[in-house]
Amino acid sequence: MAPIMQSFREIETCIECSALRQIQVPEVFYYAQKAVLHPTAPLFDQEAQSLKPRCVRALKRIFILCDHDRDGALSDVELNDFQVRCFSAPLQPTEISGVKRVVQEKMPEGVNDSGLTLTGFLFLHALFIEKGRLETTWTVLRKFGYDNEIKLRDEFIPTSVKRAPDQTVELTNEVIDYLKGIFNMFDIDNDEALLPSELDDLFSTAPENPWTSDLYKDCAERNVLGGLSLEGFLSKWTLMTLLDPANSFANLVYVGYSGDFNSAFTITRKRRVDRKKQQTQRNVFQCYVFGPKGSGKTALLQSFLGRQPSDALPTNSDRFAANTVELSDGNRKTLVLREIPEGDVRSLLNNKESLAPCDAAVFVYDSCDEFSWQRARDLLVQVASHGENTGYEVPCLIVAAKDDLDQSPVALQESTRVSQDMGIETPIPISVKLKDLNNIFCRIVHAAQRPHLSIPETEAGKTRRQYRQLLNRSLMVVSGVVGVAAYRVYAARRNSSS
C-alpha cells in the first residue's frame, strides 16, 4: 500500500481489514467518515507538504479577527477566547504555555513577547494536519463560517440581490469611508497608491484576489509604476458592486468589513421612475459604448483612464473603464464605460432587459469614414428600436471620433441630419490623438442625469406616438360627448319629476 499512497497523494488513508474476522472494520467506517467530514485535499498540499493557499488565507483572516488589539500576535487572553469560541472549552495557563513552547522550539518566529504570531498560528495548524488531526482545523474554519471549499457559507454572504432590472447597487458613504481606511492602512510606502504587491496583501484574507480577472485588470487608472490611486481603488469597488454586488459584499467581509449588506449598499430608484420624475439620485452611471470596429471605441475608454490606445490589453469580451468625473457644479460622479464589440450587439439585444442597467449610450464612428458612420447609424436605430419596444429607452449621444483627420462630408451631413430627425444632440467631434475630448465624459454624465431627454425616436416610434396621441384625443372627444349626453338625460329626468 505504501507505494500506491506515494504515487497517488490524493489517497488519504489505506487500511487493512477483515469482515470475516472483524479486524479493523469500525476503523474503515471511521476513516471513510473522516474523509468526508474532514477532508485533507482542501487544506493541505501533500506534494509540497504545506498548507494550501486558500487555507492560509482563511486562517489569516481568522487570526486577524481574533487579534482584538491589532498588535500582530494572540495574547494568552485572545488565545483563550479563540479556544472557547471554537471548542467551547477554556485553556489552562499551563496548556497555553505548552502550546507556545512547542511552537517556539520548532519555529522561533512563531512566538514573540506579545504572544502567538500569525506564523506560529499557521504552523500549529500545519502540525495538527500532519499528525492527522484535521478535525481541529476544520472545526476552526467552520466556526468562522467557512464551507468545504473554504469560502464563507451562504448565510454569511447573500448570493443574490432582489431588485428590478433597471435598479442598480451602489456603495454607501459608510463603506466608502471604510475602504478609504483600508487603502491608507495597506499603502505601506505612503505614496497614495497601492502597488500590485500591496493590493495582494490587502486581499490576502480573501479566497483570491477578485481583480486578477480580465474584467477588472485594466478597468481603472494607474500610475507609471502600476499603482492604483484611491480614486482608481474606489472605482474598481464601484464597478464590482455594479456588476456583481454579492461578490463585492463577500470581498468586503473577507477584508474585514463587519457591517451588514444594507449598511454597505444602497439600491437605486428604478430608472423608469427617474424618467417620469425627470431627475435621478444616482451617483454611478453606466454608459454603453457602441460603434463599428476601428471607430475609436477602445481609444475613448483608454483616454478616460489617462492611457494611450496602444496600452489596451487584448480581450474577447466586453471592456470596462471606471473613473470619477468632476462636474461644473463641483459634484463628482462615477462613470462606467462598457465597450460593446460590434459583433456582440445582436446577442446583447436578444435579451429584453439588456438596456435596463444602461444610463446612457454612446455611438462612436470614424468621422473620416462614410461606411463607419453608416454602421454606427444602424446600431443607433437598433438600440433605439429595442428601447422603444421594451420600455428601456436610454439617452444617446453620437461621437465623431478622429477629428484630427480629414472628415467625410457625407458622414458629417448625414450624421447631423439623423441626429436632428431622431431628436438628439448633434454629433460631438473628438480627437484622442490631440487630447481634444470636447468635455465628452461630463456630457455623458449630464445626459444620464436627465433620463427623459436625448432619447432617440425611430420612424416606427414616431408613428406609435402619433397614433397614441390621436387615440387619446379621440377618447377625450368621446368622453365629452358621453358626458354631455348623460347630463341631458339627467336634466330631462329632473324636469319631468318636477
BAKEVEX-990435 format. One record per residue (C-alpha): residue in one letter; x, y, z. Coordinates in steps of 0.2 Angstrom, whole numbers, padded with zeros to 4 digits, m for minus. Example, Ala and Ser with C-alpha at 12.3 -4.5 7.8 and 13.67 -1.06 7.14 Angstrom:
+------+-------+-------+-------+
| voza |  east | north |    up |
+------+-------+-------+-------+
|    A |  0062 | m0022 |  0039 |
|    S |  0068 | m0005 |  0036 |
+------+-------+-------+-------+
***
This chain:
+------+-------+-------+-------+
| voza |  east | north |    up |
+------+-------+-------+-------+
|    M |  0000 |  0000 |  0000 |
|    A |  0014 |  0012 |  0004 |
|    P |  0020 |  0014 | m0015 |
|    I |  0002 |  0017 | m0020 |
|    M | m0001 |  0031 | m0007 |
|    Q |  0016 |  0038 | m0013 |
|    S |  0011 |  0038 | m0031 |
|    F | m0007 |  0045 | m0028 |
|    R | m0006 |  0058 | m0015 |
|    E | m0024 |  0061 | m0015 |
|    I | m0027 |  0045 | m0006 |
|    E | m0030 |  0050 |  0012 |
|    T | m0030 |  0033 |  0020 |
|    C | m0026 |  0014 |  0016 |
|    I | m0031 |  0002 |  0029 |
|    E | m0032 | m0017 |  0030 |
|    C | m0047 | m0026 |  0037 |
|    S | m0057 | m0042 |  0038 |
|    A | m0076 | m0043 |  0039 |
|    L | m0074 | m0061 |  0042 |
|    R | m0063 | m0060 |  0057 |
|    Q | m0069 | m0042 |  0062 |
|    I | m0052 | m0034 |  0060 |
|    Q | m0052 | m0015 |  0059 |
|    V | m0070 | m0015 |  0052 |
|    P | m0075 |  0000 |  0063 |
|    E | m0059 |  0009 |  0058 |
|    V | m0064 |  0008 |  0040 |
|    F | m0080 |  0017 |  0043 |
|    Y | m0071 |  0030 |  0055 |
|    Y | m0059 |  0034 |  0041 |
|    A | m0072 |  0034 |  0027 |
|    Q | m0082 |  0047 |  0038 |
|    K | m0067 |  0057 |  0042 |
|    A | m0063 |  0058 |  0023 |
|    V | m0080 |  0066 |  0020 |
|    L | m0081 |  0077 |  0036 |
|    H | m0063 |  0082 |  0037 |
|    P | m0055 |  0080 |  0020 |
|    T | m0037 |  0084 |  0018 |
|    A | m0037 |  0090 |  0000 |
|    P | m0044 |  0107 |  0003 |
|    L | m0032 |  0111 |  0017 |
|    F | m0015 |  0103 |  0013 |
|    D | m0004 |  0100 | m0002 |
|    Q |  0003 |  0083 |  0000 |
|    E |  0017 |  0085 | m0013 |
|    A |  0023 |  0102 | m0006 |
|    Q |  0019 |  0096 |  0012 |
|    S |  0012 |  0113 |  0016 |
|    L | m0005 |  0122 |  0019 |
|    K | m0014 |  0126 |  0003 |
|    P | m0015 |  0145 | m0001 |
|    R | m0034 |  0146 |  0001 |
|    C | m0032 |  0138 |  0018 |
|    V | m0018 |  0150 |  0023 |
|    R | m0029 |  0165 |  0018 |
|    A | m0044 |  0159 |  0028 |
|    L | m0033 |  0156 |  0044 |
|    K | m0025 |  0173 |  0042 |
|    R | m0042 |  0181 |  0042 |
|    I | m0047 |  0171 |  0057 |
|    F | m0031 |  0176 |  0066 |
|    I | m0034 |  0195 |  0062 |
|    L | m0052 |  0193 |  0069 |
|    C | m0046 |  0186 |  0085 |
|    D | m0032 |  0198 |  0087 |
|    H | m0043 |  0211 |  0095 |
|    D | m0029 |  0223 |  0100 |
|    R | m0021 |  0223 |  0082 |
|    D | m0003 |  0220 |  0089 |
|    G |  0000 |  0206 |  0077 |
|    A |  0000 |  0192 |  0090 |
|    L | m0013 |  0182 |  0100 |
|    S | m0010 |  0185 |  0118 |
|    D | m0015 |  0172 |  0132 |
|    V | m0032 |  0180 |  0134 |
|    E | m0035 |  0181 |  0115 |
|    L | m0029 |  0163 |  0113 |
|    N | m0041 |  0158 |  0127 |
|    D | m0056 |  0167 |  0119 |
|    F | m0052 |  0158 |  0102 |
|    Q | m0052 |  0141 |  0111 |
|    V | m0068 |  0145 |  0119 |
|    R | m0077 |  0151 |  0103 |
|    C | m0071 |  0136 |  0093 |
|    F | m0071 |  0121 |  0105 |
|    S | m0082 |  0128 |  0120 |
|    A | m0068 |  0124 |  0132 |
|    P | m0055 |  0136 |  0140 |
|    L | m0037 |  0133 |  0140 |
|    Q | m0027 |  0131 |  0157 |
|    P | m0012 |  0143 |  0158 |
|    T | m0001 |  0128 |  0158 |
|    E | m0008 |  0122 |  0142 |
|    I | m0006 |  0139 |  0134 |
|    S |  0012 |  0139 |  0139 |
|    G |  0014 |  0122 |  0132 |
|    V |  0007 |  0127 |  0115 |
|    K |  0019 |  0142 |  0114 |
|    R |  0034 |  0131 |  0119 |
|    V |  0031 |  0118 |  0106 |
|    V |  0029 |  0132 |  0093 |
|    Q |  0045 |  0141 |  0099 |
|    E |  0055 |  0125 |  0098 |
|    K |  0051 |  0122 |  0080 |
|    M |  0049 |  0140 |  0074 |
|    P |  0056 |  0153 |  0085 |
|    E |  0047 |  0167 |  0075 |
|    G |  0031 |  0159 |  0079 |
|    V |  0031 |  0167 |  0096 |
|    N |  0035 |  0185 |  0102 |
|    D |  0034 |  0195 |  0118 |
|    S |  0015 |  0198 |  0114 |
|    G |  0010 |  0180 |  0111 |
|    L |  0007 |  0168 |  0096 |
|    T |  0011 |  0177 |  0079 |
|    L |  0002 |  0173 |  0063 |
|    T |  0017 |  0162 |  0058 |
|    G |  0015 |  0152 |  0074 |
|    F | m0004 |  0151 |  0071 |
|    L | m0001 |  0144 |  0054 |
|    F |  0012 |  0132 |  0060 |
|    L |  0001 |  0125 |  0073 |
|    H | m0012 |  0120 |  0060 |
|    A |  0000 |  0113 |  0049 |
|    L |  0006 |  0102 |  0063 |
|    F | m0012 |  0097 |  0068 |
|    I | m0014 |  0091 |  0050 |
|    E |  0002 |  0082 |  0049 |
|    K | m0002 |  0072 |  0064 |
|    G | m0019 |  0068 |  0057 |
|    R | m0029 |  0080 |  0067 |
|    L | m0038 |  0088 |  0053 |
|    E | m0054 |  0089 |  0063 |
|    T | m0046 |  0103 |  0073 |
|    T | m0043 |  0114 |  0058 |
|    W | m0060 |  0110 |  0051 |
|    T | m0069 |  0114 |  0067 |
|    V | m0060 |  0131 |  0067 |
|    L | m0064 |  0135 |  0049 |
|    R | m0082 |  0130 |  0051 |
|    K | m0085 |  0140 |  0067 |
|    F | m0079 |  0155 |  0057 |
|    G | m0092 |  0152 |  0043 |
|    Y | m0082 |  0143 |  0030 |
|    D | m0088 |  0128 |  0019 |
|    N | m0079 |  0114 |  0012 |
|    E | m0072 |  0125 | m0002 |
|    I | m0065 |  0137 |  0011 |
|    K | m0077 |  0151 |  0006 |
|    L | m0089 |  0159 |  0018 |
|    R | m0106 |  0150 |  0018 |
|    D | m0122 |  0157 |  0010 |
|    E | m0129 |  0163 |  0027 |
|    F | m0115 |  0174 |  0029 |
|    I | m0115 |  0180 |  0011 |
|    P | m0131 |  0184 |  0001 |
|    T | m0130 |  0175 | m0016 |
|    S | m0142 |  0186 | m0025 |
|    V | m0149 |  0204 | m0023 |
|    K | m0168 |  0207 | m0026 |
|    R | m0170 |  0222 | m0037 |
|    A | m0179 |  0227 | m0053 |
|    P | m0169 |  0226 | m0070 |
|    D | m0167 |  0245 | m0070 |
|    Q | m0161 |  0247 | m0052 |
|    T | m0143 |  0246 | m0048 |
|    V | m0132 |  0244 | m0032 |
|    E | m0121 |  0257 | m0026 |
|    L | m0108 |  0259 | m0011 |
|    T | m0114 |  0269 |  0004 |
|    N | m0104 |  0283 |  0012 |
|    E | m0101 |  0271 |  0027 |
|    V | m0092 |  0258 |  0016 |
|    I | m0083 |  0271 |  0006 |
|    D | m0076 |  0278 |  0022 |
|    Y | m0071 |  0260 |  0027 |
|    L | m0062 |  0257 |  0010 |
|    K | m0053 |  0273 |  0012 |
|    G | m0047 |  0267 |  0029 |
|    I | m0040 |  0251 |  0022 |
|    F | m0032 |  0259 |  0007 |
|    N | m0022 |  0270 |  0019 |
|    M | m0018 |  0255 |  0030 |
|    F | m0011 |  0245 |  0016 |
|    D | m0002 |  0260 |  0007 |
|    I |  0014 |  0255 |  0016 |
|    D |  0026 |  0267 |  0007 |
|    N |  0013 |  0281 |  0009 |
|    D |  0014 |  0286 | m0010 |
|    E | m0005 |  0287 | m0011 |
|    A | m0006 |  0272 | m0022 |
|    L | m0007 |  0253 | m0020 |
|    L |  0006 |  0243 | m0029 |
|    P |  0001 |  0226 | m0035 |
|    S |  0010 |  0218 | m0020 |
|    E |  0001 |  0230 | m0008 |
|    L | m0016 |  0225 | m0016 |
|    D | m0011 |  0207 | m0015 |
|    D | m0008 |  0209 |  0004 |
|    L | m0025 |  0218 |  0006 |
|    F | m0034 |  0203 | m0002 |
|    S | m0023 |  0190 |  0007 |
|    T | m0038 |  0186 |  0018 |
|    A | m0050 |  0183 |  0004 |
|    P | m0050 |  0166 | m0006 |
|    E | m0042 |  0175 | m0020 |
|    N | m0039 |  0192 | m0027 |
|    P | m0055 |  0196 | m0036 |
|    W | m0047 |  0209 | m0048 |
|    T | m0035 |  0197 | m0057 |
|    S | m0048 |  0193 | m0070 |
|    D | m0048 |  0202 | m0087 |
|    L | m0064 |  0211 | m0082 |
|    Y | m0055 |  0221 | m0068 |
|    K | m0037 |  0220 | m0073 |
|    D | m0037 |  0235 | m0084 |
|    C | m0053 |  0245 | m0079 |
|    A | m0046 |  0259 | m0068 |
|    E | m0032 |  0272 | m0069 |
|    R | m0015 |  0268 | m0063 |
|    N |  0001 |  0277 | m0061 |
|    V |  0018 |  0273 | m0071 |
|    L |  0023 |  0260 | m0058 |
|    G |  0006 |  0251 | m0060 |
|    G |  0000 |  0258 | m0043 |
|    L | m0019 |  0261 | m0040 |
|    S | m0024 |  0278 | m0034 |
|    L | m0038 |  0280 | m0021 |
|    E | m0050 |  0285 | m0035 |
|    G | m0045 |  0270 | m0045 |
|    F | m0047 |  0259 | m0030 |
|    L | m0064 |  0265 | m0026 |
|    S | m0069 |  0265 | m0045 |
|    K | m0065 |  0246 | m0045 |
|    W | m0075 |  0243 | m0030 |
|    T | m0089 |  0253 | m0038 |
|    L | m0088 |  0243 | m0054 |
|    M | m0088 |  0226 | m0044 |
|    T | m0103 |  0232 | m0034 |
|    L | m0112 |  0237 | m0050 |
|    L | m0109 |  0221 | m0059 |
|    D | m0109 |  0208 | m0045 |
|    P | m0115 |  0215 | m0028 |
|    A | m0115 |  0198 | m0020 |
|    N | m0096 |  0196 | m0024 |
|    S | m0092 |  0214 | m0019 |
|    F | m0100 |  0211 | m0002 |
|    A | m0091 |  0194 |  0000 |
|    N | m0075 |  0203 | m0003 |
|    L | m0079 |  0217 |  0009 |
|    V | m0082 |  0204 |  0023 |
|    Y | m0066 |  0195 |  0018 |
|    V | m0056 |  0211 |  0020 |
|    G | m0063 |  0214 |  0037 |
|    Y | m0079 |  0224 |  0035 |
|    S | m0091 |  0220 |  0049 |
|    G | m0107 |  0229 |  0043 |
|    D | m0122 |  0220 |  0035 |
|    F | m0127 |  0221 |  0017 |
|    N | m0140 |  0236 |  0020 |
|    S | m0126 |  0246 |  0028 |
|    A | m0114 |  0243 |  0014 |
|    F | m0125 |  0246 | m0001 |
|    T | m0140 |  0256 | m0007 |
|    I | m0152 |  0251 | m0021 |
|    T | m0156 |  0265 | m0033 |
|    R | m0173 |  0270 | m0039 |
|    K | m0180 |  0262 | m0055 |
|    R | m0174 |  0271 | m0070 |
|    R | m0192 |  0272 | m0077 |
|    V | m0197 |  0282 | m0061 |
|    D | m0182 |  0293 | m0064 |
|    R | m0188 |  0297 | m0081 |
|    K | m0205 |  0301 | m0075 |
|    K | m0198 |  0312 | m0062 |
|    Q | m0186 |  0320 | m0074 |
|    Q | m0171 |  0318 | m0062 |
|    T | m0160 |  0305 | m0054 |
|    Q | m0152 |  0302 | m0037 |
|    R | m0139 |  0290 | m0044 |
|    N | m0120 |  0293 | m0041 |
|    V | m0114 |  0279 | m0053 |
|    F | m0119 |  0279 | m0071 |
|    Q | m0116 |  0265 | m0084 |
|    C | m0114 |  0270 | m0102 |
|    Y | m0114 |  0258 | m0116 |
|    V | m0101 |  0262 | m0130 |
|    F | m0107 |  0256 | m0147 |
|    G | m0098 |  0258 | m0164 |
|    P | m0091 |  0248 | m0178 |
|    K | m0074 |  0240 | m0177 |
|    G | m0060 |  0253 | m0179 |
|    S | m0071 |  0268 | m0175 |
|    G | m0061 |  0273 | m0159 |
|    K | m0071 |  0265 | m0145 |
|    T | m0056 |  0257 | m0136 |
|    A | m0047 |  0274 | m0138 |
|    L | m0061 |  0283 | m0130 |
|    L | m0061 |  0271 | m0115 |
|    Q | m0042 |  0272 | m0114 |
|    S | m0042 |  0291 | m0114 |
|    F | m0055 |  0290 | m0099 |
|    L | m0041 |  0281 | m0089 |
|    G | m0027 |  0293 | m0095 |
|    R | m0019 |  0280 | m0106 |
|    Q | m0014 |  0278 | m0124 |
|    P | m0024 |  0267 | m0136 |
|    S | m0009 |  0256 | m0138 |
|    D | m0009 |  0252 | m0119 |
|    A | m0026 |  0242 | m0120 |
|    L | m0024 |  0224 | m0117 |
|    P | m0032 |  0212 | m0130 |
|    T | m0049 |  0204 | m0124 |
|    N | m0063 |  0194 | m0132 |
|    S | m0076 |  0201 | m0120 |
|    D | m0083 |  0217 | m0115 |
|    R | m0071 |  0230 | m0110 |
|    F | m0074 |  0242 | m0095 |
|    A | m0067 |  0258 | m0089 |
|    A | m0072 |  0266 | m0072 |
|    N | m0067 |  0283 | m0066 |
|    T | m0074 |  0298 | m0057 |
|    V | m0080 |  0314 | m0067 |
|    E | m0080 |  0331 | m0059 |
|    L | m0095 |  0341 | m0065 |
|    S | m0096 |  0360 | m0067 |
|    D | m0105 |  0362 | m0051 |
|    G | m0091 |  0353 | m0041 |
|    N | m0100 |  0337 | m0038 |
|    R | m0091 |  0321 | m0043 |
|    K | m0100 |  0306 | m0050 |
|    T | m0093 |  0289 | m0055 |
|    L | m0094 |  0284 | m0074 |
|    V | m0093 |  0267 | m0080 |
|    L | m0090 |  0264 | m0099 |
|    R | m0094 |  0247 | m0106 |
|    E | m0087 |  0244 | m0124 |
|    I | m0099 |  0233 | m0134 |
|    P | m0090 |  0224 | m0148 |
|    E | m0099 |  0226 | m0164 |
|    G | m0101 |  0208 | m0166 |
|    D | m0110 |  0206 | m0149 |
|    V | m0123 |  0219 | m0152 |
|    R | m0136 |  0206 | m0159 |
|    S | m0134 |  0194 | m0144 |
|    L | m0135 |  0208 | m0132 |
|    L | m0151 |  0215 | m0139 |
|    N | m0159 |  0197 | m0139 |
|    N | m0161 |  0200 | m0121 |
|    K | m0176 |  0210 | m0117 |
|    E | m0168 |  0218 | m0102 |
|    S | m0151 |  0221 | m0109 |
|    L | m0153 |  0240 | m0109 |
|    A | m0161 |  0241 | m0091 |
|    P | m0145 |  0244 | m0082 |
|    C | m0139 |  0257 | m0095 |
|    D | m0140 |  0275 | m0090 |
|    A | m0133 |  0282 | m0107 |
|    A | m0127 |  0275 | m0124 |
|    V | m0113 |  0282 | m0135 |
|    F | m0112 |  0278 | m0153 |
|    V | m0094 |  0281 | m0160 |
|    Y | m0089 |  0282 | m0178 |
|    D | m0074 |  0287 | m0188 |
|    S | m0078 |  0304 | m0194 |
|    C | m0067 |  0302 | m0210 |
|    D | m0075 |  0286 | m0215 |
|    E | m0093 |  0286 | m0223 |
|    F | m0095 |  0267 | m0220 |
|    S | m0091 |  0269 | m0202 |
|    W | m0105 |  0281 | m0200 |
|    Q | m0117 |  0270 | m0209 |
|    R | m0113 |  0256 | m0197 |
|    A | m0115 |  0267 | m0182 |
|    R | m0131 |  0274 | m0188 |
|    D | m0138 |  0256 | m0190 |
|    L | m0133 |  0252 | m0172 |
|    L | m0141 |  0268 | m0166 |
|    V | m0158 |  0263 | m0174 |
|    Q | m0156 |  0245 | m0167 |
|    V | m0153 |  0251 | m0150 |
|    A | m0167 |  0265 | m0151 |
|    S | m0179 |  0252 | m0158 |
|    H | m0175 |  0240 | m0144 |
|    G | m0178 |  0253 | m0131 |
|    E | m0195 |  0258 | m0138 |
|    N | m0201 |  0240 | m0139 |
|    T | m0195 |  0236 | m0121 |
|    G | m0198 |  0252 | m0112 |
|    Y | m0180 |  0254 | m0108 |
|    E | m0176 |  0269 | m0118 |
|    V | m0159 |  0277 | m0115 |
|    P | m0152 |  0294 | m0118 |
|    C | m0140 |  0293 | m0133 |
|    L | m0125 |  0303 | m0139 |
|    I | m0116 |  0302 | m0156 |
|    V | m0097 |  0304 | m0156 |
|    A | m0087 |  0309 | m0171 |
|    A | m0070 |  0302 | m0167 |
|    K | m0053 |  0305 | m0176 |
|    D | m0057 |  0324 | m0178 |
|    D | m0039 |  0327 | m0181 |
|    L | m0041 |  0319 | m0199 |
|    D | m0050 |  0325 | m0214 |
|    Q | m0068 |  0322 | m0211 |
|    S | m0080 |  0314 | m0223 |
|    P | m0093 |  0327 | m0229 |
|    V | m0106 |  0314 | m0232 |
|    A | m0104 |  0307 | m0215 |
|    L | m0104 |  0324 | m0207 |
|    Q | m0120 |  0329 | m0216 |
|    E | m0129 |  0313 | m0214 |
|    S | m0125 |  0311 | m0195 |
|    T | m0131 |  0329 | m0192 |
|    R | m0147 |  0325 | m0201 |
|    V | m0150 |  0309 | m0192 |
|    S | m0147 |  0317 | m0175 |
|    Q | m0160 |  0330 | m0179 |
|    D | m0173 |  0318 | m0186 |
|    M | m0171 |  0307 | m0171 |
|    G | m0172 |  0322 | m0158 |
|    I | m0154 |  0320 | m0150 |
|    E | m0139 |  0331 | m0149 |
|    T | m0129 |  0334 | m0165 |
|    P | m0113 |  0323 | m0166 |
|    I | m0099 |  0328 | m0154 |
|    P | m0082 |  0329 | m0163 |
|    I | m0067 |  0322 | m0153 |
|    S | m0048 |  0318 | m0156 |
|    V | m0040 |  0306 | m0144 |
|    K | m0024 |  0309 | m0153 |
|    L | m0024 |  0328 | m0150 |
|    K | m0032 |  0325 | m0132 |
|    D | m0046 |  0336 | m0138 |
|    L | m0061 |  0327 | m0130 |
|    N | m0074 |  0341 | m0130 |
|    N | m0079 |  0338 | m0112 |
|    I | m0086 |  0321 | m0118 |
|    F | m0087 |  0312 | m0101 |
|    C | m0096 |  0327 | m0092 |
|    R | m0108 |  0327 | m0107 |
|    I | m0111 |  0308 | m0105 |
|    V | m0115 |  0311 | m0086 |
|    H | m0126 |  0326 | m0090 |
|    A | m0136 |  0315 | m0102 |
|    A | m0138 |  0301 | m0089 |
|    Q | m0143 |  0314 | m0076 |
|    R | m0158 |  0319 | m0087 |
|    P | m0165 |  0302 | m0091 |
|    H | m0181 |  0310 | m0100 |
|    L | m0170 |  0319 | m0113 |
|    S | m0159 |  0314 | m0128 |
|    I | m0169 |  0299 | m0131 |
|    P | m0169 |  0295 | m0150 |
|    E | m0185 |  0291 | m0158 |
|    T | m0186 |  0280 | m0174 |
|    E | m0199 |  0282 | m0188 |
|    A | m0209 |  0267 | m0180 |
|    G | m0208 |  0276 | m0163 |
|    K | m0215 |  0292 | m0170 |
|    T | m0229 |  0283 | m0179 |
|    R | m0234 |  0274 | m0162 |
|    R | m0233 |  0291 | m0153 |
|    Q | m0244 |  0299 | m0166 |
|    Y | m0256 |  0285 | m0165 |
|    R | m0257 |  0286 | m0146 |
|    Q | m0260 |  0305 | m0147 |
|    L | m0274 |  0303 | m0159 |
|    L | m0281 |  0289 | m0149 |
|    N | m0281 |  0299 | m0133 |
|    R | m0289 |  0314 | m0142 |
|    S | m0302 |  0303 | m0149 |
|    L | m0306 |  0296 | m0131 |
|    M | m0307 |  0313 | m0124 |
|    V | m0319 |  0318 | m0138 |
|    V | m0330 |  0303 | m0135 |
|    S | m0329 |  0306 | m0116 |
|    G | m0335 |  0324 | m0119 |
|    V | m0349 |  0318 | m0130 |
|    V | m0354 |  0304 | m0117 |
|    G | m0354 |  0317 | m0103 |
|    V | m0365 |  0330 | m0112 |
|    A | m0377 |  0316 | m0117 |
|    A | m0378 |  0310 | m0099 |
|    Y | m0381 |  0327 | m0092 |
|    R | m0395 |  0330 | m0105 |
|    V | m0403 |  0314 | m0099 |
|    Y | m0401 |  0319 | m0081 |
|    A | m0409 |  0336 | m0084 |
|    A | m0424 |  0329 | m0094 |
|    R | m0427 |  0317 | m0079 |
|    R | m0426 |  0331 | m0067 |
|    N | m0438 |  0342 | m0076 |
|    S | m0451 |  0328 | m0078 |
|    S | m0450 |  0323 | m0060 |
|    S | m0453 |  0341 | m0055 |
+------+-------+-------+-------+
***
